[in-house]
């Protein structure tokens, strides 16, 4: 795949949540390759440190911050320290999530609250945490990761699809509120992305048939395809794009 160069990312301060593995790790790699000052958050310390170490030869190596985003008190205190280390926050990529399967009969109040904490709550509190830095900079870009799952009505993940549907509503609300301050807010909606986790846990011949019967395009989507969309929305090339949803789903929806 030919590497695209997205204007205005060179030297920008970027925070990526859930950046140690999967789509998040590719977003980190892509933004580092664009010359951005990247800080990424994950609760999996060994994987996060390994990714940061693998990118130490970059012009601006990324900073890894170990953090449990479901601990909102920790988030409130730790994110400003990361912003200080990055000398700002021009871009936020809200990516961290978990799509573990579950049945309705097994959902308890505690499980439901945990799934909202893992997949939704930190999106709004991360946005709140970077707001002062974006205001000082005179603008910014927030990219929220959604999912095709709720639009397709996929079974066995009701809490997850509820959170992902809410993220699109949150995106539109924040875009309206923050637009006058030149802070853009958009949502990226991936289809089935061939990450190691997805392949190991979910990809069966039956699912592969469903994917290719649904998509217009006859190829698997890779994490790099999603990362390129995120980079575009973070860049000056998308300066008038806000309150939008951008699918990277091979035409499935």
N, C-alpha and C positions, 0 to 999 in steps of 0.2 A: 504494500500500500504506500502510495506517495505521501510523504509528510507535508501537511499544509502548514503555512505560517499565518497565524492570526494576529492582526495588528493590535498593538496596544497592550499586549500581555507581558512584554519584556519588562522586568523589574516590578511588576505588580505584586502586591501581597495577597496571597490566596490561602484560604483555609478549606480543607476537605475533610468531612467527617466519614468515618468508616473507610479510611484510606489505606489500610494495611493489606487488603486482599481483594480479589474479584474486580468488579467494575471500578471500585474506589482506587485500587492500586494502579490501574491503567490511567485513571484520571490524573493521579499524582504524577505518573511518568510523563504523560502528555503535556501537562502544564509546566513541569520542570524543563522539558525539552523546548518549551516556548520562552524560556528565560525568566519565568515567574519565580518569586520568592514564596515557596510553598510550605505551609505547615499542615500536617495531617494528624488527625485524631483517631485513635482506635483503642479498644480495651485489651486487645491481644498484643501483649508487649513484645514477645519474641518475634512474631511476624512483622510487627511495625519496625522494630530495630533492624531486622534483616533487610527490609525494603529500603530504609534510610541508608544503610551501609552500602547497598548495591548502587546507590545513586550519588555516592560521594565524589565521583569524578565529574559530575555536572558543573556547569558554570556557577550555578547557585544551588548547592545541595539542599535537600528539603530538611525540615525540622519535624521530628516525630514527638507527639505528646500523648502519653498513655492517659486515657480518661474513660470512665464509664459515663456515657451520656445520659443514662437513666438517673444518675445522681445529679439533680438540678442544682443543688448547693455547690457541688464540686465544679459543675459547669460554670456557674456564675463567678466563682473565684479564679478558676484556672484559665478560662478563655482570655480574659484581659492580659494575663501574663504572656500567653502565646502571641497575642496581638502586639505586645511590646517587643517581643523577640523578632517579630516580622516587620516591625516599624510600620504597622498599619494593617488594614483589612479592606482591600479593594474588591475582593470577590469572596463569596461564601458558596461552597457546594455542599448542600445538605444531602448526603448520600447514605448514611448509616441506616441499616434496616435488617430485618430477619424474616424470612418467608417460611419458617417451619410450618408444616401442615398440622391441622387439628380438626376435630369434629365438633359440631355444635353441642353434643351431649357431654363433651369433656370440658367445655368452657365454664370456669368458675369466675366469680368477681375478681379474685386476685390475678388469675391468668389474664383476664380481659384488660385490667389496668396495666399489667406488665407489658402486654402486646402494644398498648397505646404508648407506653413509655418508650419502648424500643423503636417503634415505627413512626411515631407522630410528634410526641410532646417536644422532643429536643429540637425539632425543626423550628418551632416558634421561638424557643429560648436561645438558640444559636443566632437566629436573626436579630433578636433583641440585643444580644451581646456584641454583635459587630456594628450595630447601628451608630454608636457615637463615632467610631473610626471612619465609617463611610460618610457621615455628616461632615466631619473635619476635612475629608478629601474632596468634598463637593459632589459626591455620587458614588455609585458602586453597582455591583451585579450580584444577585442571589439566584442560584440555580437549585431548584428542588427536584429530587429524583422521585418520580411517580412510578406507575406500573400499568401495563396493559391488562393486568389480571382482573381488576374490578370492572373494566369496560367489557371484557369477554365473559364475565360472570363465572370465573373458575371456582370449582368446588374445593372444599377441604382446607380453606384458608380465610374464613369469614372475617376474623379480626384483622388480618393483614390487608385484605381488600378494602375494609372499612377505613383503615388508616390511609391507604393510598388514595382513595376517593376524596378524603378530607384534605389531603395535601393539595389537590388541584383547587379546591375552594379557598384554602389558605393563600395559595399563590395569587389568586385574583384579588383577594382582599388586601394583601400586603402591597401588591403592585399599585392599587388605587391610592392607598395611604402614603406610600413612600415615593411615588412618582414625582410629586412636586419638588422633591429633594434630589432628583436625578438618580434615584436608586431603582434599578430595573429588577423585576422578579419574574422568573419564568420556570416552567416545569418541563422536564424531559421524561418521556414515557418509553422505556425500553420494552421490547418484546422478550422472547426467550434468548438470553445471551449465553453463549457457550463458555462460561467460566468453569474452572475446575470443580467448584462446589456444586453447581447446577448439574454438571455431567455426572458427578459421583452420586448425588442424592436423588435426582429426578429423571435424568434422561434415559428413557427406555425406548425400544422400538415402537411401542404404542404411542408414546408422547411425540417421538420424532415424526410419525405419520400425521398426528394432529397439527403439529407445527407447520409442516410443509403443505398440508391441505389448506391451512388457514392463510399462510403468507402468499403474497403475490410473487415474491422473489424466491428462487429455489436454492438459497444458500443460508447457512447458519450466520447469525449475527455475532460478531466478535466484540469484546469489550472496547477495543479501539474505535469501533464505529460510534459507540455511545460517547466515549471520551472526546472525540472530535466535535460532536454536537455541543457538549458542555463547553469546550474551549471556544467555539464560535460564539455561544451566548455570553460567555464571560468577556469577550473581546470587544474592541471598538467597532468591529464590523457589524455588530448587533446593537448599535447604540440606540436605535429606535424600536427595538423589540422588547416588549414587556407585556405582562399579563397573558402570556401565550403558553400553549402546550405543544411540544414538538416531539413527534413520534419517531422512534428508531426501531421499527418493528417489522420491517420487510413487507409492509402492507397488510398486516394481520387484522388490525382493527377496521 
